């Protein structure tokens, strides 16, 4: 993955965290913080690691958790 895409993904995950921070459970927040820390380290080192695939899957699970939360809140408000 090129460095520009990696930076964009980190920014997107940080925005997601900022917007939904108060609504996420502690486990999801801890997972998101860990993924952000590891991705930021990859951006700074400008190296690719074999664990990038694992970080991508963890990111997808976090996004899934947020989407479930937002969908549940939206359904509840209707």
C-alpha positions, 0 to 999 in steps of 0.5 A: 500500500502506498504511503498516501493511501495509508495516510488517508486511511489513518485520517479516515479512522481518526475522524471516525473515532472523533465522531463516534468516540462517546458512543463506542464501547471500551473494547472497540475504542481500545482496538481502534486506538491500537490500529491507529497507533500501528498504522501511524507507526507504519506511515512514519517508518515508510515501511511495509509490514506483513501485518498490514493485512491483519491491520486492514481486517481489524479496521474493517471489523471496527468500521463494522461495529460503528456501522452497526451502532449507527444503524441501531441508533437510526432505527431506534430514533425512527 
